[in-house]
């Protein structure tokens, strides 16, 4: 894999970390009323969405439990149908789905590392 792919995977994991920071100390209703935190989460989800579309399909296929298509589509909803965004859904994405995604990204990143020749 290319260094570009590895960089995208790393950036996506970092972005998940920023989402965790953005919601720290909040609960579902807190996110719903905190416009700033909600917008930060939305923007970081857009970044994740864009990054997911740049991961080669053959590499995505090694993590079939990730909803790659849904993740890529999420960016379109956030950009073009923002009035439909449900803060509760943002909360669920942020608290339930990003942990497994981060683990999958870590595994993908490991797969993109060059094999050590033991020297």
Beta strands, then each sheet from edge to edge (+ up, - down):
end
